[in-house]
Amino acid sequence: MIKSSDKNLSYAELLQAFPPRPIRTEEELLATQSVIDSLIDNAPLTPDQGDYLSVLGTLVYKYEQTQKPVPDIYGVDLLKALMEEFGLRQKDLTPVFKTESIVSDILKRKRKLTIRHIQELAQFFDLSPAVFLPLSTQGR
């Protein structure tokens, strides 16, 4: 593992400290990302560190391309997933929606999320408002 005390390692020394190999498992991905993080935390990088970081980044990218894509989840479906992930009930969202009945109607798709709802949900969950929108509407 590369430590913060290893600030000026040469490319060859970096290769010896953590030899880059094709990533095949989640554990290998996490180990590689840990090395990437330790390098970035010690910026500015030397040219050797930059080259090494580029190699590791390529390995991570290649591994991620072999994984199943994350489904495009947004809007009410995302809200339901977040509620489940955080163990929230409808009443927990009354600060955003003002009443439980509005939360219920939105979850049942009787009402649509408004711009204000999306902005407040983003703040509530500490996310970008864009995650509540379908990918086809982002960046237009």
N, CA, C and O atoms as CSV, one atom per row, in Angstrom:
chain,resi,resn,atom,element,x,y,z
A,1,MET,N,N,0.854,-1.184,0.000
A,1,MET,CA,C,0.000,0.000,0.000
A,1,MET,C,C,0.893,1.238,0.000
A,1,MET,O,O,1.978,1.239,0.582
A,2,ILE,N,N,0.427,2.268,-0.649
A,2,ILE,CA,C,1.183,3.509,-0.741
A,2,ILE,C,C,0.732,4.431,0.380
A,2,ILE,O,O,-0.463,4.667,0.564
A,3,LYS,N,N,1.701,4.951,1.128
A,3,LYS,CA,C,1.396,5.808,2.278
A,3,LYS,C,C,1.719,7.260,1.948
A,3,LYS,O,O,2.414,7.557,0.975
A,4,SER,N,N,1.200,8.150,2.777
A,4,SER,CA,C,1.454,9.573,2.557
A,4,SER,C,C,2.936,9.904,2.703
A,4,SER,O,O,3.399,10.915,2.174
A,5,SER,N,N,3.684,9.063,3.414
A,5,SER,CA,C,5.119,9.312,3.560
A,5,SER,C,C,5.887,8.947,2.288
A,5,SER,O,O,7.069,9.262,2.153
A,6,ASP,N,N,5.196,8.275,1.353
A,6,ASP,CA,C,5.831,7.851,0.104
A,6,ASP,C,C,5.594,8.880,-1.010
A,6,ASP,O,O,5.253,8.510,-2.134
A,7,LYS,N,N,5.773,10.162,-0.701
A,7,LYS,CA,C,5.397,11.236,-1.628
A,7,LYS,C,C,6.186,11.254,-2.924
A,7,LYS,O,O,5.626,11.613,-3.960
A,8,ASN,N,N,7.433,10.892,-2.914
A,8,ASN,CA,C,8.259,11.051,-4.108
A,8,ASN,C,C,8.753,9.726,-4.660
A,8,ASN,O,O,9.890,9.632,-5.124
A,9,LEU,N,N,7.916,8.706,-4.616
A,9,LEU,CA,C,8.307,7.419,-5.172
A,9,LEU,C,C,8.393,7.521,-6.692
A,9,LEU,O,O,7.604,8.219,-7.330
A,10,SER,N,N,9.366,6.812,-7.255
A,10,SER,CA,C,9.485,6.761,-8.708
A,10,SER,C,C,8.410,5.827,-9.262
A,10,SER,O,O,7.746,5.113,-8.510
A,11,TYR,N,N,8.250,5.841,-10.561
A,11,TYR,CA,C,7.264,4.976,-11.200
A,11,TYR,C,C,7.539,3.516,-10.860
A,11,TYR,O,O,6.619,2.769,-10.527
A,12,ALA,N,N,8.796,3.112,-10.943
A,12,ALA,CA,C,9.175,1.722,-10.630
A,12,ALA,C,C,8.851,1.382,-9.170
A,12,ALA,O,O,8.384,0.281,-8.876
A,13,GLU,N,N,9.097,2.318,-8.269
A,13,GLU,CA,C,8.793,2.077,-6.851
A,13,GLU,C,C,7.283,1.990,-6.619
A,13,GLU,O,O,6.824,1.194,-5.800
A,14,LEU,N,N,6.523,2.802,-7.331
A,14,LEU,CA,C,5.059,2.725,-7.226
A,14,LEU,C,C,4.562,1.365,-7.720
A,14,LEU,O,O,3.674,0.759,-7.120
A,15,LEU,N,N,5.146,0.904,-8.814
A,15,LEU,CA,C,4.770,-0.406,-9.346
A,15,LEU,C,C,5.080,-1.527,-8.354
A,15,LEU,O,O,4.328,-2.495,-8.244
A,16,GLN,N,N,6.190,-1.388,-7.637
A,16,GLN,CA,C,6.547,-2.397,-6.631
A,16,GLN,C,C,5.630,-2.310,-5.411
A,16,GLN,O,O,5.261,-3.335,-4.838
A,17,ALA,N,N,5.267,-1.107,-5.020
A,17,ALA,CA,C,4.435,-0.924,-3.830
A,17,ALA,C,C,3.023,-1.478,-4.044
A,17,ALA,O,O,2.449,-2.079,-3.136
A,18,PHE,N,N,2.469,-1.279,-5.230
A,18,PHE,CA,C,1.137,-1.785,-5.548
A,18,PHE,C,C,1.115,-2.098,-7.044
A,18,PHE,O,O,0.753,-1.248,-7.858
A,19,PRO,N,N,1.505,-3.325,-7.398
A,19,PRO,CA,C,1.569,-3.680,-8.825
A,19,PRO,C,C,0.192,-3.646,-9.475
A,19,PRO,O,O,-0.733,-4.304,-8.998
A,20,PRO,N,N,0.046,-2.888,-10.555
A,20,PRO,CA,C,-1.251,-2.834,-11.235
A,20,PRO,C,C,-1.549,-4.175,-11.908
A,20,PRO,O,O,-0.703,-4.741,-12.599
A,21,ARG,N,N,-2.752,-4.661,-11.692
A,21,ARG,CA,C,-3.200,-5.913,-12.288
A,21,ARG,C,C,-4.649,-5.714,-12.729
A,21,ARG,O,O,-5.347,-4.842,-12.210
A,22,PRO,N,N,-5.095,-6.517,-13.680
A,22,PRO,CA,C,-6.508,-6.412,-14.065
A,22,PRO,C,C,-7.401,-6.629,-12.842
A,22,PRO,O,O,-7.139,-7.504,-12.017
A,23,ILE,N,N,-8.444,-5.830,-12.739
A,23,ILE,CA,C,-9.360,-5.898,-11.600
A,23,ILE,C,C,-10.479,-6.884,-11.959
A,23,ILE,O,O,-11.132,-6.759,-12.995
A,24,ARG,N,N,-10.677,-7.857,-11.080
A,24,ARG,CA,C,-11.691,-8.883,-11.343
A,24,ARG,C,C,-12.764,-8.971,-10.259
A,24,ARG,O,O,-13.827,-9.553,-10.476
A,25,THR,N,N,-12.478,-8.389,-9.090
A,25,THR,CA,C,-13.427,-8.491,-7.984
A,25,THR,C,C,-13.655,-7.117,-7.361
A,25,THR,O,O,-12.893,-6.178,-7.585
A,26,GLU,N,N,-14.711,-7.029,-6.584
A,26,GLU,CA,C,-15.022,-5.787,-5.868
A,26,GLU,C,C,-13.907,-5.445,-4.878
A,26,GLU,O,O,-13.582,-4.272,-4.692
A,27,GLU,N,N,-13.325,-6.456,-4.248
A,27,GLU,CA,C,-12.236,-6.235,-3.284
A,27,GLU,C,C,-11.015,-5.633,-3.978
A,27,GLU,O,O,-10.381,-4.720,-3.450
A,28,GLU,N,N,-10.694,-6.148,-5.159
A,28,GLU,CA,C,-9.570,-5.586,-5.922
A,28,GLU,C,C,-9.872,-4.153,-6.353
A,28,GLU,O,O,-8.985,-3.300,-6.363
A,29,LEU,N,N,-11.111,-3.901,-6.702
A,29,LEU,CA,C,-11.513,-2.536,-7.067
A,29,LEU,C,C,-11.315,-1.595,-5.892
A,29,LEU,O,O,-10.755,-0.509,-6.043
A,30,LEU,N,N,-11.780,-2.016,-4.712
A,30,LEU,CA,C,-11.652,-1.171,-3.525
A,30,LEU,C,C,-10.182,-0.913,-3.180
A,30,LEU,O,O,-9.823,0.201,-2.798
A,31,ALA,N,N,-9.341,-1.925,-3.312
A,31,ALA,CA,C,-7.914,-1.754,-3.024
A,31,ALA,C,C,-7.291,-0.759,-4.008
A,31,ALA,O,O,-6.501,0.098,-3.613
A,32,THR,N,N,-7.646,-0.876,-5.274
A,32,THR,CA,C,-7.108,0.036,-6.290
A,32,THR,C,C,-7.608,1.454,-6.049
A,32,THR,O,O,-6.843,2.411,-6.163
A,33,GLN,N,N,-8.881,1.590,-5.718
A,33,GLN,CA,C,-9.426,2.922,-5.440
A,33,GLN,C,C,-8.773,3.543,-4.207
A,33,GLN,O,O,-8.603,4.760,-4.135
A,34,SER,N,N,-8.414,2.712,-3.253
A,34,SER,CA,C,-7.727,3.219,-2.057
A,34,SER,C,C,-6.367,3.812,-2.425
A,34,SER,O,O,-5.979,4.862,-1.914
A,35,VAL,N,N,-5.655,3.134,-3.309
A,35,VAL,CA,C,-4.358,3.655,-3.759
A,35,VAL,C,C,-4.554,4.943,-4.545
A,35,VAL,O,O,-3.805,5.904,-4.371
A,36,ILE,N,N,-5.558,4.959,-5.405
A,36,ILE,CA,C,-5.864,6.176,-6.175
A,36,ILE,C,C,-6.159,7.331,-5.222
A,36,ILE,O,O,-5.643,8.435,-5.398
A,37,ASP,N,N,-6.984,7.073,-4.220
A,37,ASP,CA,C,-7.322,8.117,-3.245
A,37,ASP,C,C,-6.092,8.619,-2.507
A,37,ASP,O,O,-5.953,9.822,-2.288
A,38,SER,N,N,-5.191,7.710,-2.118
A,38,SER,CA,C,-3.993,8.139,-1.386
A,38,SER,C,C,-3.087,8.992,-2.265
A,38,SER,O,O,-2.438,9.919,-1.779
A,39,LEU,N,N,-3.044,8.683,-3.550
A,39,LEU,CA,C,-2.257,9.511,-4.465
A,39,LEU,C,C,-2.874,10.901,-4.614
A,39,LEU,O,O,-2.177,11.914,-4.546
A,40,ILE,N,N,-4.164,10.933,-4.814
A,40,ILE,CA,C,-4.853,12.215,-5.010
A,40,ILE,C,C,-4.763,13.075,-3.747
A,40,ILE,O,O,-4.627,14.296,-3.827
A,41,ASP,N,N,-4.840,12.428,-2.587
A,41,ASP,CA,C,-4.754,13.165,-1.320
A,41,ASP,C,C,-3.393,13.827,-1.137
A,41,ASP,O,O,-3.266,14.783,-0.372
A,42,ASN,N,N,-2.386,13.330,-1.829
A,42,ASN,CA,C,-1.039,13.868,-1.693
A,42,ASN,C,C,-0.636,14.755,-2.874
A,42,ASN,O,O,0.552,14.931,-3.145
A,43,ALA,N,N,-1.618,15.307,-3.566
A,43,ALA,CA,C,-1.328,16.201,-4.694
A,43,ALA,C,C,-0.542,17.402,-4.196
A,43,ALA,O,O,-0.681,17.757,-3.025
A,44,PRO,N,N,0.266,18.039,-5.011
A,44,PRO,CA,C,0.429,17.822,-6.438
A,44,PRO,C,C,1.247,16.557,-6.718
A,44,PRO,O,O,2.123,16.174,-5.943
A,45,LEU,N,N,0.933,15.929,-7.841
A,45,LEU,CA,C,1.584,14.682,-8.218
A,45,LEU,C,C,2.825,14.950,-9.053
A,45,LEU,O,O,2.899,15.918,-9.810
A,46,THR,N,N,3.789,14.068,-8.890
A,46,THR,CA,C,4.965,14.096,-9.764
A,46,THR,C,C,4.544,13.507,-11.110
A,46,THR,O,O,3.501,12.859,-11.192
A,47,PRO,N,N,5.326,13.717,-12.158
A,47,PRO,CA,C,4.988,13.087,-13.451
A,47,PRO,C,C,4.874,11.559,-13.338
A,47,PRO,O,O,3.991,10.962,-13.954
A,48,ASP,N,N,5.764,10.921,-12.554
A,48,ASP,CA,C,5.680,9.469,-12.368
A,48,ASP,C,C,4.375,9.076,-11.682
A,48,ASP,O,O,3.739,8.097,-12.073
A,49,GLN,N,N,3.976,9.829,-10.668
A,49,GLN,CA,C,2.725,9.539,-9.972
A,49,GLN,C,C,1.528,9.740,-10.900
A,49,GLN,O,O,0.567,8.972,-10.856
A,50,GLY,N,N,1.588,10.766,-11.732
A,50,GLY,CA,C,0.519,11.012,-12.694
A,50,GLY,C,C,0.374,9.860,-13.679
A,50,GLY,O,O,-0.740,9.437,-13.986
A,51,ASP,N,N,1.501,9.353,-14.175
A,51,ASP,CA,C,1.467,8.214,-15.094
A,51,ASP,C,C,0.895,6.978,-14.407
A,51,ASP,O,O,0.069,6.264,-14.975
A,52,TYR,N,N,1.342,6.739,-13.186
A,52,TYR,CA,C,0.873,5.587,-12.413
A,52,TYR,C,C,-0.629,5.706,-12.137
A,52,TYR,O,O,-1.370,4.729,-12.255
A,53,LEU,N,N,-1.061,6.893,-11.776
A,53,LEU,CA,C,-2.478,7.145,-11.534
A,53,LEU,C,C,-3.295,6.877,-12.802
A,53,LEU,O,O,-4.397,6.332,-12.733
A,54,SER,N,N,-2.760,7.255,-13.935
A,54,SER,CA,C,-3.429,7.023,-15.211
A,54,SER,C,C,-3.604,5.525,-15.478
A,54,SER,O,O,-4.653,5.096,-15.958
A,55,VAL,N,N,-2.587,4.742,-15.170
A,55,VAL,CA,C,-2.671,3.289,-15.346
A,55,VAL,C,C,-3.755,2.708,-14.439
A,55,VAL,O,O,-4.582,1.912,-14.882
A,56,LEU,N,N,-3.743,3.107,-13.176
A,56,LEU,CA,C,-4.752,2.606,-12.233
A,56,LEU,C,C,-6.154,3.019,-12.669
A,56,LEU,O,O,-7.095,2.228,-12.602
A,57,GLY,N,N,-6.281,4.262,-13.116
A,57,GLY,CA,C,-7.579,4.745,-13.582
A,57,GLY,C,C,-8.087,3.949,-14.774
A,57,GLY,O,O,-9.283,3.675,-14.872
A,58,THR,N,N,-7.198,3.578,-15.674
A,58,THR,CA,C,-7.570,2.769,-16.827
A,58,THR,C,C,-8.065,1.392,-16.385
A,58,THR,O,O,-9.031,0.869,-16.941
A,59,LEU,N,N,-7.407,0.812,-15.393
A,59,LEU,CA,C,-7.838,-0.488,-14.879
A,59,LEU,C,C,-9.218,-0.405,-14.231
A,59,LEU,O,O,-10.052,-1.291,-14.417
A,60,VAL,N,N,-9.452,0.651,-13.478
A,60,VAL,CA,C,-10.759,0.841,-12.847
A,60,VAL,C,C,-11.825,1.031,-13.922
A,60,VAL,O,O,-12.898,0.432,-13.844
A,61,TYR,N,N,-11.541,1.849,-14.911
A,61,TYR,CA,C,-12.489,2.102,-15.996
A,61,TYR,C,C,-12.835,0.795,-16.719
A,61,TYR,O,O,-14.004,0.513,-16.980
A,62,LYS,N,N,-11.816,0.012,-17.036
A,62,LYS,CA,C,-12.036,-1.254,-17.747
A,62,LYS,C,C,-12.914,-2.187,-16.912
A,62,LYS,O,O,-13.819,-2.827,-17.448
A,63,TYR,N,N,-12.657,-2.269,-15.612
A,63,TYR,CA,C,-13.473,-3.110,-14.730
A,63,TYR,C,C,-14.915,-2.607,-14.709
A,63,TYR,O,O,-15.849,-3.401,-14.817
A,64,GLU,N,N,-15.101,-1.312,-14.571
A,64,GLU,CA,C,-16.451,-0.755,-14.491
A,64,GLU,C,C,-17.235,-0.992,-15.777
A,64,GLU,O,O,-18.459,-1.114,-15.741
A,65,GLN,N,N,-16.543,-1.059,-16.909
A,65,GLN,CA,C,-17.217,-1.321,-18.181
A,65,GLN,C,C,-17.734,-2.747,-18.260
A,65,GLN,O,O,-18.646,-3.021,-19.041
A,66,THR,N,N,-17.179,-3.665,-17.474
A,66,THR,CA,C,-17.621,-5.055,-17.487
A,66,THR,C,C,-18.797,-5.291,-16.550
A,66,THR,O,O,-19.406,-6.360,-16.579
A,67,GLN,N,N,-19.117,-4.317,-15.731
A,67,GLN,CA,C,-20.195,-4.467,-14.754
A,67,GLN,C,C,-21.532,-4.116,-15.386
A,67,GLN,O,O,-21.595,-3.392,-16.380
A,68,LYS,N,N,-22.598,-4.640,-14.793
A,68,LYS,CA,C,-23.938,-4.331,-15.279
A,68,LYS,C,C,-24.215,-2.852,-15.051
A,68,LYS,O,O,-23.856,-2.310,-14.006
A,69,PRO,N,N,-24.847,-2.195,-16.014
A,69,PRO,CA,C,-25.130,-0.775,-15.833
A,69,PRO,C,C,-26.144,-0.556,-14.707
A,69,PRO,O,O,-27.015,-1.389,-14.454
A,70,VAL,N,N,-26.002,0.573,-14.053
A,70,VAL,CA,C,-26.951,0.960,-13.015
A,70,VAL,C,C,-28.226,1.407,-13.719
A,70,VAL,O,O,-28.169,2.230,-14.633
A,71,PRO,N,N,-29.375,0.878,-13.308
A,71,PRO,CA,C,-30.606,1.269,-13.985
A,71,PRO,C,C,-30.881,2.761,-13.812
A,71,PRO,O,O,-30.504,3.371,-12.811
A,72,ASP,N,N,-31.541,3.322,-14.803
A,72,ASP,CA,C,-31.909,4.736,-14.760
A,72,ASP,C,C,-33.109,4.872,-13.838
A,72,ASP,O,O,-34.252,4.716,-14.268
A,73,ILE,N,N,-32.850,5.163,-12.579
A,73,ILE,CA,C,-33.916,5.301,-11.593
A,73,ILE,C,C,-33.990,6.773,-11.198
A,73,ILE,O,O,-32.976,7.392,-10.878
A,74,TYR,N,N,-35.185,7.315,-11.224
A,74,TYR,CA,C,-35.372,8.727,-10.925
A,74,TYR,C,C,-36.780,8.938,-10.399
A,74,TYR,O,O,-37.567,7.996,-10.313
A,75,GLY,N,N,-37.087,10.156,-10.055
A,75,GLY,CA,C,-38.430,10.535,-9.636
A,75,GLY,C,C,-38.942,9.742,-8.447
A,75,GLY,O,O,-38.227,9.540,-7.466
A,76,VAL,N,N,-40.192,9.294,-8.547
A,76,VAL,CA,C,-40.854,8.580,-7.458
A,76,VAL,C,C,-40.127,7.264,-7.165
A,76,VAL,O,O,-40.005,6.871,-6.005
A,77,ASP,N,N,-39.645,6.584,-8.207
A,77,ASP,CA,C,-38.921,5.325,-7.980
A,77,ASP,C,C,-37.661,5.568,-7.157
A,77,ASP,O,O,-37.341,4.784,-6.263
A,78,LEU,N,N,-36.955,6.638,-7.452
A,78,LEU,CA,C,-35.767,6.984,-6.668
A,78,LEU,C,C,-36.166,7.334,-5.240
A,78,LEU,O,O,-35.507,6.913,-4.289
A,79,LEU,N,N,-37.230,8.096,-5.088
A,79,LEU,CA,C,-37.702,8.463,-3.761
A,79,LEU,C,C,-38.028,7.211,-2.945
A,79,LEU,O,O,-37.654,7.119,-1.775
A,80,LYS,N,N,-38.715,6.259,-3.548
A,80,LYS,CA,C,-39.044,5.011,-2.851
A,80,LYS,C,C,-37.771,4.252,-2.453
A,80,LYS,O,O,-37.678,3.723,-1.345
A,81,ALA,N,N,-36.800,4.206,-3.361
A,81,ALA,CA,C,-35.538,3.509,-3.068
A,81,ALA,C,C,-34.788,4.194,-1.921
A,81,ALA,O,O,-34.238,3.523,-1.047
A,82,LEU,N,N,-34.768,5.522,-1.927
A,82,LEU,CA,C,-34.103,6.262,-0.850
A,82,LEU,C,C,-34.818,6.049,0.485
A,82,LEU,O,O,-34.179,5.900,1.526
A,83,MET,N,N,-36.142,6.036,0.441
A,83,MET,CA,C,-36.895,5.805,1.676
A,83,MET,C,C,-36.566,4.422,2.240
A,83,MET,O,O,-36.385,4.265,3.448
A,84,GLU,N,N,-36.491,3.438,1.373
A,84,GLU,CA,C,-36.168,2.081,1.819
A,84,GLU,C,C,-34.735,2.014,2.353
A,84,GLU,O,O,-34.479,1.423,3.403
A,85,GLU,N,N,-33.809,2.625,1.618
A,85,GLU,CA,C,-32.397,2.592,2.022
A,85,GLU,C,C,-32.188,3.233,3.393
A,85,GLU,O,O,-31.407,2.730,4.202
A,86,PHE,N,N,-32.881,4.334,3.654
A,86,PHE,CA,C,-32.706,5.055,4.913
A,86,PHE,C,C,-33.741,4.677,5.978
A,86,PHE,O,O,-33.759,5.253,7.066
A,87,GLY,N,N,-34.597,3.709,5.658
A,87,GLY,CA,C,-35.599,3.271,6.622
A,87,GLY,C,C,-36.604,4.354,6.987
A,87,GLY,O,O,-37.007,4.474,8.143
A,88,LEU,N,N,-37.002,5.138,5.999
A,88,LEU,CA,C,-37.920,6.253,6.248
A,88,LEU,C,C,-39.361,5.851,5.983
A,88,LEU,O,O,-39.641,5.001,5.138
A,89,ARG,N,N,-40.263,6.471,6.716
A,89,ARG,CA,C,-41.692,6.304,6.501
A,89,ARG,C,C,-42.236,7.594,5.897
A,89,ARG,O,O,-41.538,8.605,5.831
A,90,GLN,N,N,-43.473,7.546,5.465
A,90,GLN,CA,C,-44.080,8.722,4.834
A,90,GLN,C,C,-44.031,9.933,5.751
A,90,GLN,O,O,-43.758,11.045,5.301
A,91,LYS,N,N,-44.294,9.723,7.026
A,91,LYS,CA,C,-44.319,10.867,7.954
A,91,LYS,C,C,-42.940,11.513,8.102
A,91,LYS,O,O,-42.843,12.681,8.479
A,92,ASP,N,N,-41.870,10.761,7.807
A,92,ASP,CA,C,-40.530,11.324,7.891
A,92,ASP,C,C,-40.286,12.371,6.804
A,92,ASP,O,O,-39.367,13.184,6.909
A,93,LEU,N,N,-41.105,12.346,5.773
A,93,LEU,CA,C,-40.932,13.286,4.656
A,93,LEU,C,C,-41.874,14.487,4.725
A,93,LEU,O,O,-41.933,15.279,3.785
A,94,THR,N,N,-42.604,14.627,5.816
A,94,THR,CA,C,-43.495,15.789,5.926
A,94,THR,C,C,-42.748,17.122,5.932
A,94,THR,O,O,-43.333,18.121,5.514
A,95,PRO,N,N,-41.485,17.202,6.382
A,95,PRO,CA,C,-40.789,18.487,6.247
A,95,PRO,C,C,-40.653,18.937,4.776
A,95,PRO,O,O,-40.575,20.132,4.491
A,96,VAL,N,N,-40.626,17.973,3.862
A,96,VAL,CA,C,-40.511,18.296,2.438
A,96,VAL,C,C,-41.882,18.548,1.818
A,96,VAL,O,O,-42.072,19.524,1.093
A,97,PHE,N,N,-42.834,17.662,2.108
A,97,PHE,CA,C,-44.126,17.698,1.430
A,97,PHE,C,C,-45.243,18.378,2.219
A,97,PHE,O,O,-46.335,18.576,1.688
A,98,LYS,N,N,-44.991,18.731,3.453
A,98,LYS,CA,C,-45.926,19.435,4.346
A,98,LYS,C,C,-46.966,18.514,5.002
A,98,LYS,O,O,-47.281,18.695,6.178
A,99,THR,N,N,-47.508,17.525,4.262
A,99,THR,CA,C,-48.482,16.616,4.872
A,99,THR,C,C,-48.206,15.183,4.427
A,99,THR,O,O,-47.619,14.950,3.370
A,100,GLU,N,N,-48.638,14.229,5.248
A,100,GLU,CA,C,-48.489,12.820,4.890
A,100,GLU,C,C,-49.361,12.464,3.688
A,100,GLU,O,O,-49.003,11.594,2.894
A,101,SER,N,N,-50.485,13.126,3.556
A,101,SER,CA,C,-51.377,12.809,2.431
A,101,SER,C,C,-50.719,13.173,1.093
A,101,SER,O,O,-50.903,12.468,0.100
A,102,ILE,N,N,-49.963,14.256,1.065
A,102,ILE,CA,C,-49.250,14.615,-0.173
A,102,ILE,C,C,-48.176,13.572,-0.460
A,102,ILE,O,O,-48.006,13.151,-1.604
A,103,VAL,N,N,-47.460,13.159,0.567
A,103,VAL,CA,C,-46.442,12.112,0.392
A,103,VAL,C,C,-47.111,10.867,-0.177
A,103,VAL,O,O,-46.616,10.280,-1.140
A,104,SER,N,N,-48.225,10.465,0.408
A,104,SER,CA,C,-48.952,9.276,-0.032
A,104,SER,C,C,-49.383,9.403,-1.493
A,104,SER,O,O,-49.202,8.472,-2.277
A,105,ASP,N,N,-49.947,10.542,-1.857
A,105,ASP,CA,C,-50.394,10.754,-3.240
A,105,ASP,C,C,-49.233,10.694,-4.223
A,105,ASP,O,O,-49.380,10.157,-5.320
A,106,ILE,N,N,-48.099,11.231,-3.847
A,106,ILE,CA,C,-46.939,11.200,-4.733
A,106,ILE,C,C,-46.422,9.772,-4.876
A,106,ILE,O,O,-46.106,9.336,-5.983
A,107,LEU,N,N,-46.333,9.050,-3.778
A,107,LEU,CA,C,-45.853,7.667,-3.831
A,107,LEU,C,C,-46.805,6.766,-4.622
A,107,LEU,O,O,-46.374,5.782,-5.223
A,108,LYS,N,N,-48.101,7.103,-4.621
A,108,LYS,CA,C,-49.100,6.344,-5.389
A,108,LYS,C,C,-49.257,6.894,-6.813
A,108,LYS,O,O,-50.060,6.396,-7.601
A,109,ARG,N,N,-48.478,7.922,-7.118
A,109,ARG,CA,C,-48.475,8.571,-8.433
A,109,ARG,C,C,-49.794,9.278,-8.757
A,109,ARG,O,O,-50.154,9.443,-9.923
A,110,LYS,N,N,-50.499,9.685,-7.718
A,110,LYS,CA,C,-51.706,10.480,-7.913
A,110,LYS,C,C,-51.351,11.948,-8.110
A,110,LYS,O,O,-52.118,12.716,-8.690
A,111,ARG,N,N,-50.170,12.323,-7.615
A,111,ARG,CA,C,-49.638,13.680,-7.787
A,111,ARG,C,C,-48.220,13.547,-8.327
A,111,ARG,O,O,-47.560,12.523,-8.149
A,112,LYS,N,N,-47.771,14.602,-8.986
A,112,LYS,CA,C,-46.401,14.621,-9.517
A,112,LYS,C,C,-45.488,15.403,-8.582
A,112,LYS,O,O,-45.925,16.282,-7.839
A,113,LEU,N,N,-44.207,15.054,-8.643
A,113,LEU,CA,C,-43.212,15.840,-7.912
A,113,LEU,C,C,-43.110,17.213,-8.555
A,113,LEU,O,O,-43.028,17.325,-9.778
A,114,THR,N,N,-43.116,18.246,-7.746
A,114,THR,CA,C,-42.950,19.602,-8.257
A,114,THR,C,C,-41.477,19.983,-8.198
A,114,THR,O,O,-40.665,19.273,-7.604
A,115,ILE,N,N,-41.149,21.087,-8.805
A,115,ILE,CA,C,-39.772,21.581,-8.755
A,115,ILE,C,C,-39.364,21.843,-7.311
A,115,ILE,O,O,-38.241,21.537,-6.913
A,116,ARG,N,N,-40.281,22.411,-6.527
A,116,ARG,CA,C,-39.979,22.664,-5.116
A,116,ARG,C,C,-39.726,21.357,-4.376
A,116,ARG,O,O,-38.797,21.264,-3.573
A,117,HIS,N,N,-40.558,20.339,-4.647
A,117,HIS,CA,C,-40.348,19.033,-4.011
A,117,HIS,C,C,-38.962,18.484,-4.341
A,117,HIS,O,O,-38.234,18.022,-3.462
A,118,ILE,N,N,-38.618,18.543,-5.614
A,118,ILE,CA,C,-37.321,18.013,-6.055
A,118,ILE,C,C,-36.177,18.762,-5.378
A,118,ILE,O,O,-35.219,18.144,-4.914
A,119,GLN,N,N,-36.273,20.074,-5.320
A,119,GLN,CA,C,-35.221,20.861,-4.668
A,119,GLN,C,C,-35.109,20.506,-3.190
A,119,GLN,O,O,-34.005,20.356,-2.666
A,120,GLU,N,N,-36.240,20.371,-2.524
A,120,GLU,CA,C,-36.209,20.058,-1.089
A,120,GLU,C,C,-35.792,18.615,-0.830
A,120,GLU,O,O,-35.115,18.340,0.161
A,121,LEU,N,N,-36.187,17.683,-1.710
A,121,LEU,CA,C,-35.729,16.293,-1.570
A,121,LEU,C,C,-34.216,16.210,-1.742
A,121,LEU,O,O,-33.531,15.490,-1.015
A,122,ALA,N,N,-33.712,16.961,-2.717
A,122,ALA,CA,C,-32.265,16.969,-2.949
A,122,ALA,C,C,-31.534,17.462,-1.703
A,122,ALA,O,O,-30.516,16.895,-1.305
A,123,GLN,N,N,-32.055,18.509,-1.098
A,123,GLN,CA,C,-31.442,19.031,0.125
A,123,GLN,C,C,-31.605,18.035,1.273
A,123,GLN,O,O,-30.666,17.820,2.039
A,124,PHE,N,N,-32.771,17.431,1.400
A,124,PHE,CA,C,-33.066,16.474,2.471
A,124,PHE,C,C,-32.106,15.283,2.411
A,124,PHE,O,O,-31.593,14.841,3.439
A,125,PHE,N,N,-31.864,14.761,1.186
A,125,PHE,CA,C,-31.002,13.589,1.019
A,125,PHE,C,C,-29.560,13.957,0.669
A,125,PHE,O,O,-28.732,13.071,0.454
A,126,ASP,N,N,-29.253,15.250,0.609
A,126,ASP,CA,C,-27.920,15.741,0.264
A,126,ASP,C,C,-27.473,15.203,-1.099
A,126,ASP,O,O,-26.394,14.626,-1.237
A,127,LEU,N,N,-28.332,15.409,-2.096
A,127,LEU,CA,C,-28.079,14.973,-3.469
A,127,LEU,C,C,-28.277,16.149,-4.411
A,127,LEU,O,O,-28.805,17.191,-4.024
A,128,SER,N,N,-27.854,15.970,-5.634
A,128,SER,CA,C,-28.142,16.962,-6.669
A,128,SER,C,C,-29.600,16.818,-7.095
A,128,SER,O,O,-30.091,15.695,-7.211
A,129,PRO,N,N,-30.300,17.920,-7.331
A,129,PRO,CA,C,-31.682,17.802,-7.824
A,129,PRO,C,C,-31.765,17.018,-9.132
A,129,PRO,O,O,-32.798,16.414,-9.423
A,130,ALA,N,N,-30.708,17.020,-9.912
A,130,ALA,CA,C,-30.702,16.341,-11.211
A,130,ALA,C,C,-30.961,14.842,-11.090
A,130,ALA,O,O,-31.476,14.238,-12.031
A,131,VAL,N,N,-30.618,14.223,-9.952
A,131,VAL,CA,C,-30.808,12.777,-9.829
A,131,VAL,C,C,-32.280,12.394,-9.825
A,131,VAL,O,O,-32.608,11.228,-10.045
A,132,PHE,N,N,-33.171,13.342,-9.580
A,132,PHE,CA,C,-34.597,13.048,-9.570
A,132,PHE,C,C,-35.212,13.178,-10.960
A,132,PHE,O,O,-36.401,12.913,-11.136
A,133,LEU,N,N,-34.419,13.580,-11.945
A,133,LEU,CA,C,-34.911,13.773,-13.302
A,133,LEU,C,C,-34.422,12.642,-14.203
A,133,LEU,O,O,-33.339,12.101,-13.979
A,134,PRO,N,N,-35.212,12.276,-15.226
A,134,PRO,CA,C,-34.747,11.242,-16.150
A,134,PRO,C,C,-33.502,11.721,-16.899
A,134,PRO,O,O,-33.331,12.914,-17.150
A,135,LEU,N,N,-32.644,10.772,-17.247
A,135,LEU,CA,C,-31.398,11.130,-17.936
A,135,LEU,C,C,-31.667,11.896,-19.222
A,135,LEU,O,O,-30.880,12.766,-19.594
A,136,SER,N,N,-32.763,11.589,-19.906
A,136,SER,CA,C,-33.052,12.249,-21.186
A,136,SER,C,C,-33.329,13.742,-21.043
A,136,SER,O,O,-33.262,14.474,-22.030
A,137,THR,N,N,-33.642,14.212,-19.819
A,137,THR,CA,C,-33.907,15.645,-19.640
A,137,THR,C,C,-32.723,16.372,-19.043
A,137,THR,O,O,-32.737,17.600,-18.962
A,138,GLN,N,N,-31.699,15.649,-18.623
A,138,GLN,CA,C,-30.542,16.296,-18.006
A,138,GLN,C,C,-29.625,16.855,-19.078
A,138,GLN,O,O,-29.448,16.247,-20.133
A,139,GLY,N,N,-29.051,18.001,-18.806
A,139,GLY,CA,C,-28.072,18.597,-19.695
A,139,GLY,C,C,-28.661,19.262,-20.921
A,139,GLY,O,O,-27.926,19.587,-21.853
A,140,ARG,N,N,-29.947,19.469,-20.947
A,140,ARG,CA,C,-30.567,20.142,-22.109
A,140,ARG,C,C,-30.649,21.611,-21.889
A,140,ARG,O,O,-31.139,22.338,-22.753
